Amino acid sequence: MAGLYLHIPFCKQACHYCNFHFSTSLKNKDAVVAALLQELRLQKDYLSGEPLETIYFGGGTPSLLSQHDLDLVFNEIFKRYPVASGSLEVTLEANPDDLTALKINELRTTPINRLSIGVQSFSEADLRFMHRAHDATEALASIQQAQQAGFENLTIDLIYGSPTTSHEQWVSNLKQAFALNIQHLSCYCLTVEPKTALAHQVKKGVAQPVDDEHAAQQFELLMDMTAHAGYEHYEISNFALPGWHSRHNSSYWQGKKYLGVGPSAHSFNGTSRQWNVSNNASYVRALDGGALDIGLEVLTPTQRYNEYVMTGLRTKWGCSLLKIKDLGFEAAFAEGVKPFLEDGSAERQGDVFRLTRSGRFLADGIAAALFAEEEAG
């Protein structure tokens, strides 16, 4: 089984914290969609015939695609790619301001059966600070209208750690999500990424930097409140009611194959990783000529091990010593993980190593400490 990711590189406006590839001009949207269709044709053999079990429209803002755009894309996918028998998870990321009643009803006529709504907060102060295109009223209305239209599988993004987000507001955001019976939550700590508007504001003293202690306290609240509400904390930033995990994102963390199409999209076939050029004009130009403008990296055993440790430790599934043994790093891992077992930030059950609650605060650092170095030569 495999996944398909489609990167839609357009947004109405730039959020101050975002460093993803996108354009705020829609004038080349038709050309990018046409190029994306061409890439789907050229890459039809990339997954070696493995059936698709998930399709994910990310961005950018995929909800800017018209129904006609989506119909073109789905027609191409189902013409060129085998699909797994049974349920197919098809997710579209959407901004609340795009999800009018008309737009939602249009989406209901497509194969899309899961909406990922970029709420970020139900607070006006937070949304203004982040420079989001929607307001708190639209955030609430988009969810309610999607539910009324029959979308039964919803996930929303929420951001904590913002200098505008008090503990009281963070608690309020979570309570609102619970009251709406949202099946899945993706909750991220605000990060000041280089070359973003927020990074510039922090450098100039216009915006406050993220307070690590403030953010850690809100992560504590997040873990406590989601557990009490019946959500499973199955990945550092992801929480789901029973049976509602994101199958697409879980496939990344479990090392399954996936094809990424669109500018800046990444693909993985089990042994190598490739990525498209992060420039809309260059992407269109290459595909107009019937070619791909990609970077390619064949993963070494060390890289495969490091990626497995990095992703595995973030999840409830942890890292299997049998898998690590197959990769050839059993002894190094067993020695490296000892201090984390001793200080209680990691635990072992059978051949599986997982982070404990305290270890989740240190996930990236623990993974880095367990990484292997490439041998010189």
N, C-alpha and C positions, 0 to 999 in steps of 0.2 A: 504494500500500500504506500501511496505517496501523496504529496500535497502540491498545490499550485498557488503561488502568490502573484498578485498583479499590483504593481505600484502605479498609482494614479497621481502624477506630480503637480497637482494644482490646488491652490487654496484661495479663498476670498481675501484673506489678509494674513500677515505673518504673526504668529504668537511669539511673544518676547522670549520664551524659553526654548523654542524649537530649533533643532539643528538638522532636521531631515531635509531631503532634497525635494524642493517644490518651487513652483512659480506662481505669483499672484496675477499673472496675465493669462487669460483664457483664450487668447487669439489663436494659439497653435493647438488647441485641444483636439480638433478633428484630425490634424496631422499626426499627433501622438497616438490617438486611438487607432488610426490606420496602420501606424508602425507597429503598435502592439499586436494587432491582428497578424501582421506579417511575421513577427517574432514567434507567435504561437504556431504558425505554419512551419517555420524553420526549425523550431525546437521540439517538434512532435516526437522525436525518438530519444530525447535526452533522458527520459525516465525508463528507457528500455522496456516499454510496454506495461510497466506497473500501473495498476488502476489508481485513479484519483479517489481519495476518501475525503479530502477537504479542498475547498477553494476559498481564498481569502483576498478581498479587495482592500488594500491598505494605501497609505499615502503620507503626505497630501490629504486630500479630502475626496474620497471616492463618491460621496453623495452628490458631488457636482456633476457626475455623469448623468446624461439624459436616459430615458427609458430606451430610446433608439440605440444609444451607445452600448448599453448593457445587453440589449438583444443581439447586437453584432458580436459582442465578445462571447456570450454564451453559445451562440450558434457555432462559432469557430471552435470553442472548447469541445463541445459535444460531437463535433464532426471529426476532430483530430485525436482525441484522447479517450482511452477506455475509462469507465467510471466504475467504482466498486459497487457490487450488488448490495442492497440494503440502503441505509440512510447515508446521504451525502451532506456534510456540513458545509454550508456556503455562507460566509460572513462578509458583511460590508460595513466598513467604518463610515460613520456619519456624524456630521455636526448638528446639534440641535436646531440651529436656525434653518437648516435645509429640510428638516423633517416636518414639512407641512402635511396637512391631511391628504392633499392631492399627491404629494411625493410619496408618502407612505403607501397609499393605495396602489400607486404605480409599481412600487417595489414588491408589493404582494403578488403581482402578476408574473414576477421573475422567479428563478430558482432560489433566490436568496431566502434563507430561513433563519438567519441569525444577524442581529444588528449590534454593532459595537459603537455606542454613542459616546462622543467625547464631551461629557458633562464637565469634568474637572472640579467643579464646585457648584453648590447651590447658593453661594454668596456673591452678591454684586461686587463687593470690594475685591474679592479674590479674582473674579473674572475680569475686572478692569485692570488689575495689576498684571495679569497674564496676557492682556490684550486679546481676549477671545472675541469672536464675532457674535456670540449669543449672550443673552442675559439670563438671569435666574428663572424668570417666568418661562422662557423658551425651553430651558433645560427640563423643567418639570413637565411642561406640556408635550414635549417630544416623546417622552417615555410613556405617558398616559395614552397618547394617541396611537403609538405603535402597539401597545397592549390591546387597545380597543379594536385595532384593525386585525388582530389575530397573530401578531408576532409573539411566540411563546418562549423564545430563547433570546434573552437580552443580556448584554454586558455593558457596563459603563466604566469609563476611566475617571478616577478621582486623584487629585494631587494633594499631598500633605507637605508640611514643612515650609510653606510660604510664609514670609514675614507678615502677611495680611491674614493668615489663618490661625486664629487663636485655638486653644484646646476646645473651648466651648463650640466654636464653629465647626471644628473637625468632628466632634461628637454629633453635632446637628447634621452634618453631611451624611454620616454613616447611618444615623437613625432614619433619615429621609430615604436612603437607599433600601433599608430593611423594610420600611413601611410600604414601599412600592413593590416589594417582593421581586427584586432584581435577582436573577439566577446566578449572575457572575459579576465579580468586581475585580478590576485591575487597578491597583493603588500604587502610585509612584511617588517617591520623594522628589520634591523640586530640586533640580540640578542646574547649576550655572554652567552651561556648555560654552566652550570657546566660540568666538565669532558670532554670538547671538546678541540681540538687543539687550537682553538681561545682563549679559556679561559686560557690555559697554556701560550700562546703567550702574552696575555695582562698582566698576572701575572708577567711574566719575563721582561716586558717592550719592547718586540720585536714588538708588535702590539699596536696601540692606542685603548683605550676603545671607545665605542660608545658615541658621544657627543649628549646629549638629545636635546639641542637647535637646533643643526644642523639637527637632525632627524625630529624634530617637524616642522621645516621650509620646509623640503621636503614633509612631510605629507600635509602641506598646499598647496604646489605646486601640489601634486597629486590630492587633492580634486578639486582644481580650474581647472586644465587642463582636468581631466576626465569629469567634468560637462560640460565644454565648448565643448568637443568632443562628447557629447551625451550619455555618460555612466551613468548608475544609480549606486549610491553608496549604495548598498543594504545590505552590512555587512561591519564591520570596515575595513577589508582587501580586500574586493571583489567588483568589478566593472563590470557591464555588459551592453552591448548595449541592447535595448529593445527586450525582448523575449529570451535572452540568459543567464539567471541565471543558475548557477550550481544546477540542481535539486537534485543531491546526497547530496552535502554539505548543501543545504537548508533543507533537511530532518533531518539532525542532529540538526540544530538550531531550528527546529519546533517540536522537540521531537518525531519524528516518530521512529518506530522500525527498527533495522538493525542487521544483522548478520555479524560478522567479523571472517574471517578464515585466518590462517597463524600465524607464531610466532609473539607474542606481540599484535595481533589484539584484539580489544574490541568489545563487542556486547551489545545490549540493547533491552529488550523485553517489555518495558513499566513500569515494576516494579522493575527489577533488572538489574545489570550490571555485566558482566563477561569479563575476559581477559585471553588470552593464555600466556603461559610461554614465556619469552623473551630470548629464547636460542634455536638455531636451532637444536642442537643435542638432547636436552631434548624433544623438540616438536616432532621430528621424532621418537624418542624412544617410547614415549607414544602412538602415533598413530599406530606404528608398532604392538603394543600390543592391539590395538583396544580400546584405552581409550583416554580421553582428560586430559591435564595437565593445569587446569584453576584455577583462583581465582574468587570468587563470592561475590557480595555485594548486599543485598536486600536494596533498597533505602527507607529511612524513609521519612515521609512527609516533614520534614525540608530539607533533601537533595534534594528532588524533587523540592521544592520551590527555593532553592538556585541555582540549575542548571538552572531552568527556567529563573530566573532573570539574571544570568550570560550570557546565550546564547541569550535571548530575547532582552536585551538592546543593543547587538552588531548589531542588524539587523534593517531594515526599518520597520519590523512588530512590533517591540517593545514588551511591556509586557501588556497583557490584565488584567484589574482588575477583570473581571469575572473569568478568569482562576486562578488568585491568590486567589480569594474568594473560589473557589472550593478546593484549596489546604489548605485553612484555615488560610491565613496570610494577609487578606485584611487590617485589622486595622494597623498592624505593617508596611506594605508596604506604606500605605497612609501617615502615620506619618513620616516614614523615607525618603520619596521622597520629602517632602516639601522644604527643603533647596535647593535642586537641581532645583526645579521649580522656586524658588525665585531668584536664581542667574543666571537663564537662561541656565543651562547646560542640562535641561530636559524640555519637554513640554508634554501637555496632549491634546489629541483629542478624545472626547467621553470617552470611558473607556480604551483607549490605551495610554500608556506612552512611549515616545521615547526620545533618546538623541538628542540634537541639534548639530549643527556643533562644537561648543565649547566643548560640552560634550563628543564628540567622542575622544578627546585627553585624557579623564579621565575615559574611559569606565570601566576599571578594578577596579579602585578605587571607582567609584560610585556603581558598583555592590557589591563590598565587604562591603561598608557601609550599603547596604540594606539587607545583608545576615541575616538570623535568626540563633540563636544558639540552639543546641539541649538541651532539658530540661534534667536536671540531674535526675538520678533515674534508 
